[in-house]
Amino acid sequence: MSFDRHLAEIAREFPKWTIWRSDAGRWWATRHHPLSSAQRDLGCAMTIDADDPEKLREQLNKQQELSDGPESPMDGSA
């Protein structure tokens, strides 16, 4: 699968993140909105990176699970 197709698929799956690939070949994602203190305390990250698109998708899923936790509202009002 092409680099552009991977980017497009991940971006559709995770619309609250900006996805890109660096010139060095690493895959990155950064959130569109700041994290609350509670989200940071739960281990949420503002920006993550990975060696390949599959590993980035795994990290994004983990971040989503943390963000969607009952004590971590998505609107950042905690």
Short mmCIF file of the C-alpha atoms (twelve columns), coordinates in Angstrom:
data_MODEL
# 
_entry.id   MODEL 
# 
loop_
_atom_site.group_PDB 
_atom_site.id 
_atom_site.type_symbol 
_atom_site.label_atom_id 
_atom_site.label_alt_id 
_atom_site.label_comp_id 
_atom_site.label_asym_id 
_atom_site.label_seq_id 
_atom_site.Cartn_x 
_atom_site.Cartn_y 
_atom_site.Cartn_z 
_atom_site.pdbx_PDB_model_num 
ATOM 1  C CA . MET A 1  0.000   0.000  0.000  1 
ATOM 2  C CA . SER A 2  1.288   3.468  -0.820 1 
ATOM 3  C CA . PHE A 3  2.431   6.031  1.694  1 
ATOM 4  C CA . ASP A 4  -0.392  8.413  0.696  1 
ATOM 5  C CA . ARG A 5  -3.024  5.722  1.065  1 
ATOM 6  C CA . HIS A 6  -1.800  4.823  4.553  1 
ATOM 7  C CA . LEU A 7  -1.942  8.493  5.539  1 
ATOM 8  C CA . ALA A 8  -5.465  8.909  4.185  1 
ATOM 9  C CA . GLU A 9  -6.771  5.757  5.890  1 
ATOM 10 C CA . ILE A 10 -5.322  6.625  9.286  1 
ATOM 11 C CA . ALA A 11 -6.534  10.231 9.011  1 
ATOM 12 C CA . ARG A 12 -10.083 8.985  8.298  1 
ATOM 13 C CA . GLU A 13 -9.925  6.569  11.228 1 
ATOM 14 C CA . PHE A 14 -8.644  9.210  13.660 1 
ATOM 15 C CA . PRO A 15 -10.161 12.572 12.679 1 
ATOM 16 C CA . LYS A 16 -9.118  14.256 15.932 1 
ATOM 17 C CA . TRP A 17 -5.448  13.839 14.988 1 
ATOM 18 C CA . THR A 18 -3.157  15.229 12.287 1 
ATOM 19 C CA . ILE A 19 -1.137  12.415 10.716 1 
ATOM 20 C CA . TRP A 20 2.126   12.801 8.795  1 
ATOM 21 C CA . ARG A 21 5.333   11.056 7.839  1 
ATOM 22 C CA . SER A 22 8.629   12.814 8.457  1 
ATOM 23 C CA . ASP A 23 11.451  13.113 5.942  1 
ATOM 24 C CA . ALA A 24 13.295  10.552 8.071  1 
ATOM 25 C CA . GLY A 25 10.470  8.049  7.494  1 
ATOM 26 C CA . ARG A 26 8.865   8.108  10.957 1 
ATOM 27 C CA . TRP A 27 5.089   8.269  11.286 1 
ATOM 28 C CA . TRP A 28 3.620   10.953 13.549 1 
ATOM 29 C CA . ALA A 29 0.268   12.027 14.939 1 
ATOM 30 C CA . THR A 30 -0.646  15.069 16.990 1 
ATOM 31 C CA . ARG A 31 -3.975  15.946 18.548 1 
ATOM 32 C CA . HIS A 32 -6.045  18.856 17.283 1 
ATOM 33 C CA . HIS A 33 -6.968  19.985 20.822 1 
ATOM 34 C CA . PRO A 34 -4.945  20.346 24.033 1 
ATOM 35 C CA . LEU A 35 -5.114  17.688 26.703 1 
ATOM 36 C CA . SER A 36 -6.662  18.264 30.091 1 
ATOM 37 C CA . SER A 37 -4.650  17.635 33.248 1 
ATOM 38 C CA . ALA A 38 -6.716  14.504 33.876 1 
ATOM 39 C CA . GLN A 39 -5.935  13.151 30.401 1 
ATOM 40 C CA . ARG A 40 -2.215  13.792 30.883 1 
ATOM 41 C CA . ASP A 41 -2.391  12.037 34.271 1 
ATOM 42 C CA . LEU A 42 -3.920  9.003  32.538 1 
ATOM 43 C CA . GLY A 43 -0.973  8.832  30.133 1 
ATOM 44 C CA . CYS A 44 -2.482  10.559 27.115 1 
ATOM 45 C CA . ALA A 45 0.066   12.164 24.806 1 
ATOM 46 C CA . MET A 46 -0.303  15.229 22.636 1 
ATOM 47 C CA . THR A 47 1.992   13.815 19.939 1 
ATOM 48 C CA . ILE A 48 3.083   10.247 19.230 1 
ATOM 49 C CA . ASP A 49 5.381   8.602  16.702 1 
ATOM 50 C CA . ALA A 50 6.090   5.154  15.345 1 
ATOM 51 C CA . ASP A 51 8.291   3.293  12.871 1 
ATOM 52 C CA . ASP A 52 5.450   2.390  10.515 1 
ATOM 53 C CA . PRO A 53 1.733   3.015  9.935  1 
ATOM 54 C CA . GLU A 54 0.609   -0.164 11.686 1 
ATOM 55 C CA . LYS A 55 2.463   0.736  14.878 1 
ATOM 56 C CA . LEU A 56 1.124   4.284  14.709 1 
ATOM 57 C CA . ARG A 57 -2.417  2.927  14.397 1 
ATOM 58 C CA . GLU A 58 -1.807  0.719  17.472 1 
ATOM 59 C CA . GLN A 59 -0.624  3.717  19.481 1 
ATOM 60 C CA . LEU A 60 -3.574  5.814  18.295 1 
ATOM 61 C CA . ASN A 61 -5.971  3.091  19.420 1 
ATOM 62 C CA . LYS A 62 -4.291  3.016  22.849 1 
ATOM 63 C CA . GLN A 63 -4.523  6.788  23.089 1 
ATOM 64 C CA . GLN A 64 -8.185  6.665  22.139 1 
ATOM 65 C CA . GLU A 65 -8.866  4.085  24.858 1 
ATOM 66 C CA . LEU A 66 -7.170  6.327  27.420 1 
ATOM 67 C CA . SER A 67 -9.022  9.444  26.227 1 
ATOM 68 C CA . ASP A 68 -12.372 7.674  26.152 1 
ATOM 69 C CA . GLY A 69 -11.988 6.450  29.732 1 
ATOM 70 C CA . PRO A 70 -14.814 7.338  32.147 1 
ATOM 71 C CA . GLU A 71 -12.657 9.842  34.040 1 
ATOM 72 C CA . SER A 72 -11.238 11.583 30.974 1 
ATOM 73 C CA . PRO A 73 -13.785 13.596 29.011 1 
ATOM 74 C CA . MET A 74 -12.964 14.250 25.364 1 
ATOM 75 C CA . ASP A 75 -13.877 17.944 25.595 1 
ATOM 76 C CA . GLY A 76 -10.926 18.647 27.885 1 
ATOM 77 C CA . SER A 77 -13.072 20.157 30.651 1 
ATOM 78 C CA . ALA A 78 -11.694 17.932 33.401 1 
# 
